[in-house]
Amino acid sequence: DRIPDFKVLAVQAAAKVANGRSGFGMLIDGTYGREALFRAADHPFWIGRPVELPGSRPLDFEGGGSIGAKLVEW
């Protein structure tokens, strides 16, 4: 339950370290990091997002469906 809050705190910490400078970024998922993604967009960060469903074996994509459709959505 606290993972989304932690990810928001991580964005706040990264913003403080970056201090408005470019070249900083974060890896944030859309499952537990949705609010963090919104907050990160307020900064000049690069943002990487995972495409795999955590723990899936065999590999499955987050959100199901086509990975191409997900990339277009992003």
CHARMM internal coordinates of N, CA and C (Angstrom, degrees):
IC EDIT
DIST 1 N 1 CA 1.4597
DIST 1 CA 1 C 1.5302
ANGL 1 N 1 CA 1 C 112.19
DIST 1 C 2 N 1.3213
ANGL 1 CA 1 C 2 N 116.47
DIHE 1 N 1 CA 1 C 2 N -23.87
DIST 2 N 2 CA 1.4648
ANGL 1 C 2 N 2 CA 119.83
DIHE 1 CA 1 C 2 N 2 CA -175.09
DIST 2 CA 2 C 1.5353
ANGL 2 N 2 CA 2 C 113.22
DIHE 1 C 2 N 2 CA 2 C -96.56
DIST 2 C 3 N 1.3167
ANGL 2 CA 2 C 3 N 117.35
DIHE 2 N 2 CA 2 C 3 N -4.80
DIST 3 N 3 CA 1.4652
ANGL 2 C 3 N 3 CA 120.75
DIHE 2 CA 2 C 3 N 3 CA -178.39
DIST 3 CA 3 C 1.5332
ANGL 3 N 3 CA 3 C 111.75
DIHE 2 C 3 N 3 CA 3 C -59.85
DIST 3 C 4 N 1.3467
ANGL 3 CA 3 C 4 N 119.56
DIHE 3 N 3 CA 3 C 4 N -46.68
DIST 4 N 4 CA 1.4806
ANGL 3 C 4 N 4 CA 118.41
DIHE 3 CA 3 C 4 N 4 CA 178.86
DIST 4 CA 4 C 1.5334
ANGL 4 N 4 CA 4 C 112.64
DIHE 3 C 4 N 4 CA 4 C -58.81
DIST 4 C 5 N 1.3262
ANGL 4 CA 4 C 5 N 117.40
DIHE 4 N 4 CA 4 C 5 N -39.14
DIST 5 N 5 CA 1.4700
ANGL 4 C 5 N 5 CA 120.66
DIHE 4 CA 4 C 5 N 5 CA 178.65
DIST 5 CA 5 C 1.5253
ANGL 5 N 5 CA 5 C 111.05
DIHE 4 C 5 N 5 CA 5 C -64.85
DIST 5 C 6 N 1.3334
ANGL 5 CA 5 C 6 N 115.87
DIHE 5 N 5 CA 5 C 6 N -40.19
DIST 6 N 6 CA 1.4607
ANGL 5 C 6 N 6 CA 120.08
DIHE 5 CA 5 C 6 N 6 CA 178.42
DIST 6 CA 6 C 1.5351
ANGL 6 N 6 CA 6 C 110.78
DIHE 5 C 6 N 6 CA 6 C -61.57
DIST 6 C 7 N 1.3202
ANGL 6 CA 6 C 7 N 116.56
DIHE 6 N 6 CA 6 C 7 N -41.69
DIST 7 N 7 CA 1.4659
ANGL 6 C 7 N 7 CA 120.21
DIHE 6 CA 6 C 7 N 7 CA -178.80
DIST 7 CA 7 C 1.5235
ANGL 7 N 7 CA 7 C 111.47
DIHE 6 C 7 N 7 CA 7 C -66.16
DIST 7 C 8 N 1.3266
ANGL 7 CA 7 C 8 N 117.49
DIHE 7 N 7 CA 7 C 8 N -35.82
DIST 8 N 8 CA 1.4690
ANGL 7 C 8 N 8 CA 120.52
DIHE 7 CA 7 C 8 N 8 CA 175.28
DIST 8 CA 8 C 1.5324
ANGL 8 N 8 CA 8 C 109.77
DIHE 7 C 8 N 8 CA 8 C -64.93
DIST 8 C 9 N 1.3249
ANGL 8 CA 8 C 9 N 116.72
DIHE 8 N 8 CA 8 C 9 N -41.12
DIST 9 N 9 CA 1.4688
ANGL 8 C 9 N 9 CA 120.29
DIHE 8 CA 8 C 9 N 9 CA 177.16
DIST 9 CA 9 C 1.5256
ANGL 9 N 9 CA 9 C 111.06
DIHE 8 C 9 N 9 CA 9 C -62.70
DIST 9 C 10 N 1.3381
ANGL 9 CA 9 C 10 N 116.50
DIHE 9 N 9 CA 9 C 10 N -37.06
DIST 10 N 10 CA 1.4630
ANGL 9 C 10 N 10 CA 120.49
DIHE 9 CA 9 C 10 N 10 CA 178.36
DIST 10 CA 10 C 1.5256
ANGL 10 N 10 CA 10 C 110.89
DIHE 9 C 10 N 10 CA 10 C -63.88
DIST 10 C 11 N 1.3225
ANGL 10 CA 10 C 11 N 117.38
DIHE 10 N 10 CA 10 C 11 N -39.34
DIST 11 N 11 CA 1.4610
ANGL 10 C 11 N 11 CA 120.72
DIHE 10 CA 10 C 11 N 11 CA 177.08
DIST 11 CA 11 C 1.5267
ANGL 11 N 11 CA 11 C 110.05
DIHE 10 C 11 N 11 CA 11 C -64.64
DIST 11 C 12 N 1.3226
ANGL 11 CA 11 C 12 N 117.10
DIHE 11 N 11 CA 11 C 12 N -42.41
DIST 12 N 12 CA 1.4627
ANGL 11 C 12 N 12 CA 120.67
DIHE 11 CA 11 C 12 N 12 CA 178.83
DIST 12 CA 12 C 1.5291
ANGL 12 N 12 CA 12 C 110.76
DIHE 11 C 12 N 12 CA 12 C -61.73
DIST 12 C 13 N 1.3311
ANGL 12 CA 12 C 13 N 116.72
DIHE 12 N 12 CA 12 C 13 N -41.98
DIST 13 N 13 CA 1.4678
ANGL 12 C 13 N 13 CA 121.01
DIHE 12 CA 12 C 13 N 13 CA 179.34
DIST 13 CA 13 C 1.5280
ANGL 13 N 13 CA 13 C 110.72
DIHE 12 C 13 N 13 CA 13 C -65.58
DIST 13 C 14 N 1.3315
ANGL 13 CA 13 C 14 N 117.26
DIHE 13 N 13 CA 13 C 14 N -43.25
DIST 14 N 14 CA 1.4607
ANGL 13 C 14 N 14 CA 120.75
DIHE 13 CA 13 C 14 N 14 CA 179.34
DIST 14 CA 14 C 1.5286
ANGL 14 N 14 CA 14 C 110.48
DIHE 13 C 14 N 14 CA 14 C -63.31
DIST 14 C 15 N 1.3201
ANGL 14 CA 14 C 15 N 117.13
DIHE 14 N 14 CA 14 C 15 N -39.43
DIST 15 N 15 CA 1.4654
ANGL 14 C 15 N 15 CA 120.98
DIHE 14 CA 14 C 15 N 15 CA 178.76
DIST 15 CA 15 C 1.5241
ANGL 15 N 15 CA 15 C 110.66
DIHE 14 C 15 N 15 CA 15 C -63.75
DIST 15 C 16 N 1.3101
ANGL 15 CA 15 C 16 N 116.32
DIHE 15 N 15 CA 15 C 16 N -38.58
DIST 16 N 16 CA 1.4625
ANGL 15 C 16 N 16 CA 120.35
DIHE 15 CA 15 C 16 N 16 CA 179.15
DIST 16 CA 16 C 1.5318
ANGL 16 N 16 CA 16 C 110.66
DIHE 15 C 16 N 16 CA 16 C -66.37
DIST 16 C 17 N 1.3214
ANGL 16 CA 16 C 17 N 116.74
DIHE 16 N 16 CA 16 C 17 N -42.61
DIST 17 N 17 CA 1.4647
ANGL 16 C 17 N 17 CA 120.91
DIHE 16 CA 16 C 17 N 17 CA 179.09
DIST 17 CA 17 C 1.5319
ANGL 17 N 17 CA 17 C 110.25
DIHE 16 C 17 N 17 CA 17 C -67.40
DIST 17 C 18 N 1.3331
ANGL 17 CA 17 C 18 N 117.07
DIHE 17 N 17 CA 17 C 18 N -43.90
DIST 18 N 18 CA 1.4690
ANGL 17 C 18 N 18 CA 121.28
DIHE 17 CA 17 C 18 N 18 CA -178.30
DIST 18 CA 18 C 1.5259
ANGL 18 N 18 CA 18 C 111.19
DIHE 17 C 18 N 18 CA 18 C -65.68
DIST 18 C 19 N 1.3220
ANGL 18 CA 18 C 19 N 116.45
DIHE 18 N 18 CA 18 C 19 N -35.67
DIST 19 N 19 CA 1.4629
ANGL 18 C 19 N 19 CA 121.83
DIHE 18 CA 18 C 19 N 19 CA 177.49
DIST 19 CA 19 C 1.5308
ANGL 19 N 19 CA 19 C 112.10
DIHE 18 C 19 N 19 CA 19 C 51.72
DIST 19 C 20 N 1.3622
ANGL 19 CA 19 C 20 N 115.95
DIHE 19 N 19 CA 19 C 20 N 42.07
DIST 20 N 20 CA 1.4532
ANGL 19 C 20 N 20 CA 121.08
DIHE 19 CA 19 C 20 N 20 CA 177.02
DIST 20 CA 20 C 1.5228
ANGL 20 N 20 CA 20 C 115.16
DIHE 19 C 20 N 20 CA 20 C 83.98
DIST 20 C 21 N 1.3411
ANGL 20 CA 20 C 21 N 117.24
DIHE 20 N 20 CA 20 C 21 N -5.11
DIST 21 N 21 CA 1.4669
ANGL 20 C 21 N 21 CA 120.41
DIHE 20 CA 20 C 21 N 21 CA -179.63
DIST 21 CA 21 C 1.5169
ANGL 21 N 21 CA 21 C 110.78
DIHE 20 C 21 N 21 CA 21 C -80.20
DIST 21 C 22 N 1.3130
ANGL 21 CA 21 C 22 N 116.02
DIHE 21 N 21 CA 21 C 22 N 148.33
DIST 22 N 22 CA 1.4645
ANGL 21 C 22 N 22 CA 120.47
DIHE 21 CA 21 C 22 N 22 CA 177.11
DIST 22 CA 22 C 1.5240
ANGL 22 N 22 CA 22 C 109.89
DIHE 21 C 22 N 22 CA 22 C -81.89
DIST 22 C 23 N 1.3396
ANGL 22 CA 22 C 23 N 115.14
DIHE 22 N 22 CA 22 C 23 N 170.93
DIST 23 N 23 CA 1.4567
ANGL 22 C 23 N 23 CA 120.55
DIHE 22 CA 22 C 23 N 23 CA 177.87
DIST 23 CA 23 C 1.5180
ANGL 23 N 23 CA 23 C 113.95
DIHE 22 C 23 N 23 CA 23 C 96.08
DIST 23 C 24 N 1.3043
ANGL 23 CA 23 C 24 N 117.70
DIHE 23 N 23 CA 23 C 24 N -0.89
DIST 24 N 24 CA 1.4615
ANGL 23 C 24 N 24 CA 121.72
DIHE 23 CA 23 C 24 N 24 CA 178.30
DIST 24 CA 24 C 1.5202
ANGL 24 N 24 CA 24 C 108.97
DIHE 23 C 24 N 24 CA 24 C -102.31
DIST 24 C 25 N 1.3078
ANGL 24 CA 24 C 25 N 116.47
DIHE 24 N 24 CA 24 C 25 N 150.27
DIST 25 N 25 CA 1.4493
ANGL 24 C 25 N 25 CA 119.59
DIHE 24 CA 24 C 25 N 25 CA -179.86
DIST 25 CA 25 C 1.5052
ANGL 25 N 25 CA 25 C 112.60
DIHE 24 C 25 N 25 CA 25 C -156.88
DIST 25 C 26 N 1.3201
ANGL 25 CA 25 C 26 N 114.16
DIHE 25 N 25 CA 25 C 26 N 177.67
DIST 26 N 26 CA 1.4598
ANGL 25 C 26 N 26 CA 120.51
DIHE 25 CA 25 C 26 N 26 CA -177.40
DIST 26 CA 26 C 1.5243
ANGL 26 N 26 CA 26 C 109.82
DIHE 25 C 26 N 26 CA 26 C -146.26
DIST 26 C 27 N 1.3058
ANGL 26 CA 26 C 27 N 114.69
DIHE 26 N 26 CA 26 C 27 N 152.00
DIST 27 N 27 CA 1.4571
ANGL 26 C 27 N 27 CA 122.18
DIHE 26 CA 26 C 27 N 27 CA 169.77
DIST 27 CA 27 C 1.5181
ANGL 27 N 27 CA 27 C 106.44
DIHE 26 C 27 N 27 CA 27 C -102.33
DIST 27 C 28 N 1.3195
ANGL 27 CA 27 C 28 N 117.09
DIHE 27 N 27 CA 27 C 28 N 116.81
DIST 28 N 28 CA 1.4665
ANGL 27 C 28 N 28 CA 120.99
DIHE 27 CA 27 C 28 N 28 CA -175.80
DIST 28 CA 28 C 1.5221
ANGL 28 N 28 CA 28 C 109.06
DIHE 27 C 28 N 28 CA 28 C -136.31
DIST 28 C 29 N 1.3242
ANGL 28 CA 28 C 29 N 116.00
DIHE 28 N 28 CA 28 C 29 N 132.07
DIST 29 N 29 CA 1.4644
ANGL 28 C 29 N 29 CA 120.63
DIHE 28 CA 28 C 29 N 29 CA 178.16
DIST 29 CA 29 C 1.5264
ANGL 29 N 29 CA 29 C 110.21
DIHE 28 C 29 N 29 CA 29 C -90.25
DIST 29 C 30 N 1.3162
ANGL 29 CA 29 C 30 N 115.27
DIHE 29 N 29 CA 29 C 30 N 160.70
DIST 30 N 30 CA 1.4540
ANGL 29 C 30 N 30 CA 120.47
DIHE 29 CA 29 C 30 N 30 CA 179.47
DIST 30 CA 30 C 1.5140
ANGL 30 N 30 CA 30 C 113.71
DIHE 29 C 30 N 30 CA 30 C -87.35
DIST 30 C 31 N 1.3301
ANGL 30 CA 30 C 31 N 117.35
DIHE 30 N 30 CA 30 C 31 N -11.38
DIST 31 N 31 CA 1.4599
ANGL 30 C 31 N 31 CA 120.71
DIHE 30 CA 30 C 31 N 31 CA -178.58
DIST 31 CA 31 C 1.5240
ANGL 31 N 31 CA 31 C 111.57
DIHE 30 C 31 N 31 CA 31 C -78.26
DIST 31 C 32 N 1.3303
ANGL 31 CA 31 C 32 N 116.42
DIHE 31 N 31 CA 31 C 32 N -57.23
DIST 32 N 32 CA 1.4638
ANGL 31 C 32 N 32 CA 120.88
DIHE 31 CA 31 C 32 N 32 CA -179.21
DIST 32 CA 32 C 1.5228
ANGL 32 N 32 CA 32 C 112.43
DIHE 31 C 32 N 32 CA 32 C -102.64
DIST 32 C 33 N 1.3262
ANGL 32 CA 32 C 33 N 116.36
DIHE 32 N 32 CA 32 C 33 N -10.08
DIST 33 N 33 CA 1.4533
ANGL 32 C 33 N 33 CA 119.90
DIHE 32 CA 32 C 33 N 33 CA -174.66
DIST 33 CA 33 C 1.5114
ANGL 33 N 33 CA 33 C 114.84
DIHE 32 C 33 N 33 CA 33 C -113.56
DIST 33 C 34 N 1.3116
ANGL 33 CA 33 C 34 N 117.34
DIHE 33 N 33 CA 33 C 34 N 22.50
DIST 34 N 34 CA 1.4648
ANGL 33 C 34 N 34 CA 120.48
DIHE 33 CA 33 C 34 N 34 CA -176.10
DIST 34 CA 34 C 1.5314
ANGL 34 N 34 CA 34 C 112.12
DIHE 33 C 34 N 34 CA 34 C -57.18
DIST 34 C 35 N 1.3091
ANGL 34 CA 34 C 35 N 117.83
DIHE 34 N 34 CA 34 C 35 N -50.03
DIST 35 N 35 CA 1.4653
ANGL 34 C 35 N 35 CA 120.91
DIHE 34 CA 34 C 35 N 35 CA 179.21
DIST 35 CA 35 C 1.5263
ANGL 35 N 35 CA 35 C 110.33
DIHE 34 C 35 N 35 CA 35 C -65.39
DIST 35 C 36 N 1.3195
ANGL 35 CA 35 C 36 N 117.05
DIHE 35 N 35 CA 35 C 36 N -37.37
DIST 36 N 36 CA 1.4667
ANGL 35 C 36 N 36 CA 120.82
DIHE 35 CA 35 C 36 N 36 CA 177.88
DIST 36 CA 36 C 1.5257
ANGL 36 N 36 CA 36 C 110.60
DIHE 35 C 36 N 36 CA 36 C -63.26
DIST 36 C 37 N 1.3366
ANGL 36 CA 36 C 37 N 117.61
DIHE 36 N 36 CA 36 C 37 N -37.19
DIST 37 N 37 CA 1.4628
ANGL 36 C 37 N 37 CA 120.76
DIHE 36 CA 36 C 37 N 37 CA 176.36
DIST 37 CA 37 C 1.5268
ANGL 37 N 37 CA 37 C 110.82
DIHE 36 C 37 N 37 CA 37 C -60.73
DIST 37 C 38 N 1.3180
ANGL 37 CA 37 C 38 N 115.91
DIHE 37 N 37 CA 37 C 38 N -43.65
DIST 38 N 38 CA 1.4663
ANGL 37 C 38 N 38 CA 120.27
DIHE 37 CA 37 C 38 N 38 CA 178.53
DIST 38 CA 38 C 1.5250
ANGL 38 N 38 CA 38 C 110.63
DIHE 37 C 38 N 38 CA 38 C -62.21
DIST 38 C 39 N 1.3269
ANGL 38 CA 38 C 39 N 116.28
DIHE 38 N 38 CA 38 C 39 N -42.78
DIST 39 N 39 CA 1.4686
ANGL 38 C 39 N 39 CA 120.61
DIHE 38 CA 38 C 39 N 39 CA -179.04
DIST 39 CA 39 C 1.5223
ANGL 39 N 39 CA 39 C 111.69
DIHE 38 C 39 N 39 CA 39 C -68.68
DIST 39 C 40 N 1.3288
ANGL 39 CA 39 C 40 N 117.16
DIHE 39 N 39 CA 39 C 40 N -37.98
DIST 40 N 40 CA 1.4673
ANGL 39 C 40 N 40 CA 121.32
DIHE 39 CA 39 C 40 N 40 CA -179.52
DIST 40 CA 40 C 1.5205
ANGL 40 N 40 CA 40 C 111.06
DIHE 39 C 40 N 40 CA 40 C -65.27
DIST 40 C 41 N 1.3227
ANGL 40 CA 40 C 41 N 117.03
DIHE 40 N 40 CA 40 C 41 N -30.01
DIST 41 N 41 CA 1.4637
ANGL 40 C 41 N 41 CA 121.07
DIHE 40 CA 40 C 41 N 41 CA -179.98
DIST 41 CA 41 C 1.5317
ANGL 41 N 41 CA 41 C 112.12
DIHE 40 C 41 N 41 CA 41 C -65.44
DIST 41 C 42 N 1.3259
ANGL 41 CA 41 C 42 N 117.08
DIHE 41 N 41 CA 41 C 42 N -15.83
DIST 42 N 42 CA 1.4643
ANGL 41 C 42 N 42 CA 121.28
DIHE 41 CA 41 C 42 N 42 CA 178.25
DIST 42 CA 42 C 1.5302
ANGL 42 N 42 CA 42 C 112.43
DIHE 41 C 42 N 42 CA 42 C -80.13
DIST 42 C 43 N 1.3384
ANGL 42 CA 42 C 43 N 116.80
DIHE 42 N 42 CA 42 C 43 N -2.82
DIST 43 N 43 CA 1.4648
ANGL 42 C 43 N 43 CA 122.19
DIHE 42 CA 42 C 43 N 43 CA -175.70
DIST 43 CA 43 C 1.5284
ANGL 43 N 43 CA 43 C 109.71
DIHE 42 C 43 N 43 CA 43 C -124.58
DIST 43 C 44 N 1.3375
ANGL 43 CA 43 C 44 N 117.00
DIHE 43 N 43 CA 43 C 44 N 161.55
DIST 44 N 44 CA 1.4728
ANGL 43 C 44 N 44 CA 118.97
DIHE 43 CA 43 C 44 N 44 CA -179.79
DIST 44 CA 44 C 1.5380
ANGL 44 N 44 CA 44 C 112.69
DIHE 43 C 44 N 44 CA 44 C -80.18
DIST 44 C 45 N 1.3230
ANGL 44 CA 44 C 45 N 116.75
DIHE 44 N 44 CA 44 C 45 N 44.06
DIST 45 N 45 CA 1.4649
ANGL 44 C 45 N 45 CA 122.06
DIHE 44 CA 44 C 45 N 45 CA -179.53
DIST 45 CA 45 C 1.5178
ANGL 45 N 45 CA 45 C 110.76
DIHE 44 C 45 N 45 CA 45 C -84.30
DIST 45 C 46 N 1.3363
ANGL 45 CA 45 C 46 N 116.00
DIHE 45 N 45 CA 45 C 46 N 151.15
DIST 46 N 46 CA 1.4570
ANGL 45 C 46 N 46 CA 119.17
DIHE 45 CA 45 C 46 N 46 CA 160.70
DIST 46 CA 46 C 1.5243
ANGL 46 N 46 CA 46 C 104.89
DIHE 45 C 46 N 46 CA 46 C -84.82
DIST 46 C 47 N 1.2990
ANGL 46 CA 46 C 47 N 116.45
DIHE 46 N 46 CA 46 C 47 N 149.59
DIST 47 N 47 CA 1.4665
ANGL 46 C 47 N 47 CA 120.59
DIHE 46 CA 46 C 47 N 47 CA -178.05
DIST 47 CA 47 C 1.5204
ANGL 47 N 47 CA 47 C 108.92
DIHE 46 C 47 N 47 CA 47 C -129.47
DIST 47 C 48 N 1.3227
ANGL 47 CA 47 C 48 N 115.37
DIHE 47 N 47 CA 47 C 48 N 123.77
DIST 48 N 48 CA 1.4554
ANGL 47 C 48 N 48 CA 121.72
DIHE 47 CA 47 C 48 N 48 CA 173.98
DIST 48 CA 48 C 1.5169
ANGL 48 N 48 CA 48 C 108.64
DIHE 47 C 48 N 48 CA 48 C -105.43
DIST 48 C 49 N 1.3272
ANGL 48 CA 48 C 49 N 116.18
DIHE 48 N 48 CA 48 C 49 N 140.58
DIST 49 N 49 CA 1.4640
ANGL 48 C 49 N 49 CA 120.18
DIHE 48 CA 48 C 49 N 49 CA 179.77
DIST 49 CA 49 C 1.5204
ANGL 49 N 49 CA 49 C 109.84
DIHE 48 C 49 N 49 CA 49 C -126.47
DIST 49 C 50 N 1.3317
ANGL 49 CA 49 C 50 N 117.41
DIHE 49 N 49 CA 49 C 50 N 137.49
DIST 50 N 50 CA 1.4561
ANGL 49 C 50 N 50 CA 119.51
DIHE 49 CA 49 C 50 N 50 CA 176.59
DIST 50 CA 50 C 1.5225
ANGL 50 N 50 CA 50 C 110.25
DIHE 49 C 50 N 50 CA 50 C -74.27
DIST 50 C 51 N 1.3035
ANGL 50 CA 50 C 51 N 116.09
DIHE 50 N 50 CA 50 C 51 N 152.10
DIST 51 N 51 CA 1.4586
ANGL 50 C 51 N 51 CA 119.80
DIHE 50 CA 50 C 51 N 51 CA 178.38
DIST 51 CA 51 C 1.5168
ANGL 51 N 51 CA 51 C 112.14
DIHE 50 C 51 N 51 CA 51 C -109.25
DIST 51 C 52 N 1.3426
ANGL 51 CA 51 C 52 N 116.59
DIHE 51 N 51 CA 51 C 52 N -14.67
DIST 52 N 52 CA 1.4571
ANGL 51 C 52 N 52 CA 119.20
DIHE 51 CA 51 C 52 N 52 CA -176.26
DIST 52 CA 52 C 1.5271
ANGL 52 N 52 CA 52 C 111.43
DIHE 51 C 52 N 52 CA 52 C -89.12
DIST 52 C 53 N 1.3067
ANGL 52 CA 52 C 53 N 115.70
DIHE 52 N 52 CA 52 C 53 N 150.54
DIST 53 N 53 CA 1.4521
ANGL 52 C 53 N 53 CA 121.95
DIHE 52 CA 52 C 53 N 53 CA 174.22
DIST 53 CA 53 C 1.5297
ANGL 53 N 53 CA 53 C 106.89
DIHE 52 C 53 N 53 CA 53 C -75.87
DIST 53 C 54 N 1.3221
ANGL 53 CA 53 C 54 N 118.83
DIHE 53 N 53 CA 53 C 54 N 122.72
DIST 54 N 54 CA 1.4619
ANGL 53 C 54 N 54 CA 120.50
DIHE 53 CA 53 C 54 N 54 CA -176.43
DIST 54 CA 54 C 1.5277
ANGL 54 N 54 CA 54 C 112.50
DIHE 53 C 54 N 54 CA 54 C -53.59
DIST 54 C 55 N 1.3180
ANGL 54 CA 54 C 55 N 115.34
DIHE 54 N 54 CA 54 C 55 N 130.22
DIST 55 N 55 CA 1.4568
ANGL 54 C 55 N 55 CA 121.13
DIHE 54 CA 54 C 55 N 55 CA 176.14
DIST 55 CA 55 C 1.5167
ANGL 55 N 55 CA 55 C 115.50
DIHE 54 C 55 N 55 CA 55 C 77.99
DIST 55 C 56 N 1.3148
ANGL 55 CA 55 C 56 N 118.71
DIHE 55 N 55 CA 55 C 56 N 3.24
DIST 56 N 56 CA 1.4644
ANGL 55 C 56 N 56 CA 119.69
DIHE 55 CA 55 C 56 N 56 CA -176.53
DIST 56 CA 56 C 1.5306
ANGL 56 N 56 CA 56 C 110.49
DIHE 55 C 56 N 56 CA 56 C -76.66
DIST 56 C 57 N 1.3191
ANGL 56 CA 56 C 57 N 114.82
DIHE 56 N 56 CA 56 C 57 N 129.22
DIST 57 N 57 CA 1.4661
ANGL 56 C 57 N 57 CA 122.82
DIHE 56 CA 56 C 57 N 57 CA 175.09
DIST 57 CA 57 C 1.5133
ANGL 57 N 57 CA 57 C 106.83
DIHE 56 C 57 N 57 CA 57 C -141.50
DIST 57 C 58 N 1.2959
ANGL 57 CA 57 C 58 N 122.26
DIHE 57 N 57 CA 57 C 58 N 111.65
DIST 58 N 58 CA 1.4535
ANGL 57 C 58 N 58 CA 125.73
DIHE 57 CA 57 C 58 N 58 CA 3.39
DIST 58 CA 58 C 1.5269
ANGL 58 N 58 CA 58 C 111.27
DIHE 57 C 58 N 58 CA 58 C -69.51
DIST 58 C 59 N 1.3056
ANGL 58 CA 58 C 59 N 114.75
DIHE 58 N 58 CA 58 C 59 N 165.72
DIST 59 N 59 CA 1.4603
ANGL 58 C 59 N 59 CA 122.09
DIHE 58 CA 58 C 59 N 59 CA -176.45
DIST 59 CA 59 C 1.5271
ANGL 59 N 59 CA 59 C 111.36
DIHE 58 C 59 N 59 CA 59 C -54.50
DIST 59 C 60 N 1.3294
ANGL 59 CA 59 C 60 N 114.93
DIHE 59 N 59 CA 59 C 60 N 131.70
DIST 60 N 60 CA 1.4608
ANGL 59 C 60 N 60 CA 122.00
DIHE 59 CA 59 C 60 N 60 CA 174.79
DIST 60 CA 60 C 1.5226
ANGL 60 N 60 CA 60 C 106.67
DIHE 59 C 60 N 60 CA 60 C -132.30
DIST 60 C 61 N 1.3198
ANGL 60 CA 60 C 61 N 116.56
DIHE 60 N 60 CA 60 C 61 N 150.40
DIST 61 N 61 CA 1.4561
ANGL 60 C 61 N 61 CA 120.25
DIHE 60 CA 60 C 61 N 61 CA -176.70
DIST 61 CA 61 C 1.5231
ANGL 61 N 61 CA 61 C 111.30
DIHE 60 C 61 N 61 CA 61 C -91.53
DIST 61 C 62 N 1.3309
ANGL 61 CA 61 C 62 N 114.87
DIHE 61 N 61 CA 61 C 62 N 142.93
DIST 62 N 62 CA 1.4591
ANGL 61 C 62 N 62 CA 121.76
DIHE 61 CA 61 C 62 N 62 CA 178.50
DIST 62 CA 62 C 1.5214
ANGL 62 N 62 CA 62 C 109.27
DIHE 61 C 62 N 62 CA 62 C -61.58
DIST 62 C 63 N 1.2984
ANGL 62 CA 62 C 63 N 117.47
DIHE 62 N 62 CA 62 C 63 N 131.51
DIST 63 N 63 CA 1.4575
ANGL 62 C 63 N 63 CA 121.81
DIHE 62 CA 62 C 63 N 63 CA 179.21
DIST 63 CA 63 C 1.5105
ANGL 63 N 63 CA 63 C 113.71
DIHE 62 C 63 N 63 CA 63 C 85.13
DIST 63 C 64 N 1.3370
ANGL 63 CA 63 C 64 N 117.61
DIHE 63 N 63 CA 63 C 64 N -4.92
DIST 64 N 64 CA 1.4590
ANGL 63 C 64 N 64 CA 120.83
DIHE 63 CA 63 C 64 N 64 CA -179.99
DIST 64 CA 64 C 1.5175
ANGL 64 N 64 CA 64 C 112.04
DIHE 63 C 64 N 64 CA 64 C 65.08
DIST 64 C 65 N 1.2971
ANGL 64 CA 64 C 65 N 115.86
DIHE 64 N 64 CA 64 C 65 N 179.96
DIST 65 N 65 CA 1.4599
ANGL 64 C 65 N 65 CA 120.55
DIHE 64 CA 64 C 65 N 65 CA 176.54
DIST 65 CA 65 C 1.5151
ANGL 65 N 65 CA 65 C 113.32
DIHE 64 C 65 N 65 CA 65 C 73.58
DIST 65 C 66 N 1.2929
ANGL 65 CA 65 C 66 N 115.01
DIHE 65 N 65 CA 65 C 66 N -156.76
DIST 66 N 66 CA 1.4573
ANGL 65 C 66 N 66 CA 123.31
DIHE 65 CA 65 C 66 N 66 CA -174.25
DIST 66 CA 66 C 1.5264
ANGL 66 N 66 CA 66 C 111.58
DIHE 65 C 66 N 66 CA 66 C -82.32
DIST 66 C 67 N 1.3282
ANGL 66 CA 66 C 67 N 116.01
DIHE 66 N 66 CA 66 C 67 N 131.48
DIST 67 N 67 CA 1.4628
ANGL 66 C 67 N 67 CA 119.72
DIHE 66 CA 66 C 67 N 67 CA 175.90
DIST 67 CA 67 C 1.5310
ANGL 67 N 67 CA 67 C 110.21
DIHE 66 C 67 N 67 CA 67 C -66.29
DIST 67 C 68 N 1.3240
ANGL 67 CA 67 C 68 N 116.74
DIHE 67 N 67 CA 67 C 68 N -33.32
DIST 68 N 68 CA 1.4669
ANGL 67 C 68 N 68 CA 120.30
DIHE 67 CA 67 C 68 N 68 CA 177.54
DIST 68 CA 68 C 1.5195
ANGL 68 N 68 CA 68 C 112.01
DIHE 67 C 68 N 68 CA 68 C -61.97
DIST 68 C 69 N 1.3299
ANGL 68 CA 68 C 69 N 116.73
DIHE 68 N 68 CA 68 C 69 N -41.69
DIST 69 N 69 CA 1.4630
ANGL 68 C 69 N 69 CA 120.72
DIHE 68 CA 68 C 69 N 69 CA 178.55
DIST 69 CA 69 C 1.5318
ANGL 69 N 69 CA 69 C 110.97
DIHE 68 C 69 N 69 CA 69 C -64.30
DIST 69 C 70 N 1.3289
ANGL 69 CA 69 C 70 N 116.46
DIHE 69 N 69 CA 69 C 70 N -37.55
DIST 70 N 70 CA 1.4559
ANGL 69 C 70 N 70 CA 120.71
DIHE 69 CA 69 C 70 N 70 CA 179.40
DIST 70 CA 70 C 1.5311
ANGL 70 N 70 CA 70 C 110.43
DIHE 69 C 70 N 70 CA 70 C -65.96
DIST 70 C 71 N 1.3307
ANGL 70 CA 70 C 71 N 116.94
DIHE 70 N 70 CA 70 C 71 N -41.96
DIST 71 N 71 CA 1.4599
ANGL 70 C 71 N 71 CA 120.31
DIHE 70 CA 70 C 71 N 71 CA 178.71
DIST 71 CA 71 C 1.5272
ANGL 71 N 71 CA 71 C 111.90
DIHE 70 C 71 N 71 CA 71 C -63.48
DIST 71 C 72 N 1.3288
ANGL 71 CA 71 C 72 N 117.02
DIHE 71 N 71 CA 71 C 72 N -39.34
DIST 72 N 72 CA 1.4588
ANGL 71 C 72 N 72 CA 120.09
DIHE 71 CA 71 C 72 N 72 CA 177.30
DIST 72 CA 72 C 1.5256
ANGL 72 N 72 CA 72 C 110.07
DIHE 71 C 72 N 72 CA 72 C -64.28
DIST 72 C 73 N 1.3284
ANGL 72 CA 72 C 73 N 117.09
DIHE 72 N 72 CA 72 C 73 N -40.04
DIST 73 N 73 CA 1.4740
ANGL 72 C 73 N 73 CA 121.79
DIHE 72 CA 72 C 73 N 73 CA 178.67
DIST 73 CA 73 C 1.5110
ANGL 73 N 73 CA 73 C 111.48
DIHE 72 C 73 N 73 CA 73 C -60.67
DIST 73 C 74 N 1.3342
ANGL 73 CA 73 C 74 N 117.37
DIHE 73 N 73 CA 73 C 74 N -40.90
DIST 74 N 74 CA 1.4762
ANGL 73 C 74 N 74 CA 121.00
DIHE 73 CA 73 C 74 N 74 CA -179.29
DIST 74 CA 74 C 1.4977
ANGL 74 N 74 CA 74 C 110.13
DIHE 73 C 74 N 74 CA 74 C -65.48
END
COOR INIT
IC SEED 1 N 1 CA 1 C
IC BUILD
